[in-house]
Amino acid sequence: EQRFEDTFGLGARGVSLPQRRFAQAALSEMLGGIGFFHGRSLLRSERREEPVPGAESMLFTAVPSRSCFPRGFLWDEGFHLLLLGRWDPTLARDILAHWLDL
């Protein structure tokens, strides 16, 4: 709780305790949505009708919803990193580096 307050300063700005608890839960959900993915994506080909497997790759990413969207999305990751970059800059840089490696 102290790290959360030191990082985001919600209590110092007069945010109520229930709202701070909600914000802590939201951060917890974001951290719990981080995963490591490994395998091949299916890619559209100009030469073939059906998708073709891409190169084997890895991705360390936060997902918007593990049950509904069980893979990383670059657009969403930019928003995730706004939060994660404040909470843990090293973690955020590691995730960004995985996206850049793709």
Secondary structure, DSSP 8 states (H G I E B T S, - for coil): -HHHHHHH-TTTTT--HHHHHHHHHHHHHHHHTEEEEEEEEEE--SS-SS-EEEEEEEEEEE-SBTTTB-S--HHHHHHHHHHHHHH-HHHHHHHHHHHHH-
